[in-house]
Amino acid sequence: MYMSIFRRLQEIISNIADVRKKNLTINTYIQENLELDDDDLVELRIAIEREFDIKLPKNVFKEFNTIGEIIGFIEAEMGR
């Protein structure tokens, strides 16, 4: 399940951050590496919530820094 979430998340992030999917790894830092502004982060949070049918905390990208950490959170939420 981890890799399927990763691939779906890559698609979402690449569209919002305007980066190539191949440049996104589980170790990519959302804020530091992608240089997303506040509006982009809100858009990303909403897109993730819609894609995975979960609710993310408003400060999700401060609590979870990397794509891998976000995948772990998504897995936990989907398992509830």
Stockholm file with secondary structure:
# STOCKHOLM 1.0

chainA/1-80         MYMSIFRRLQEIISNIADVRKKNLTINTYIQENLELDDDDLVELRIAIEREFDIKLPKNVFKEFNTIGEIIGFIEAEMGR
#=GR chainA/1-80 SS CHHHHHHHHHHHHHHHHTCCGGGCCTTCBHHHHHCCCHHHHHHHHHHHHHHHTCCCCTTHHHHCCBHHHHHHHHHHHHTC
#=GC SS_cons        CHHHHHHHHHHHHHHHHTCCGGGCCTTCBHHHHHCCCHHHHHHHHHHHHHHHTCCCCTTHHHHCCBHHHHHHHHHHHHTC
//
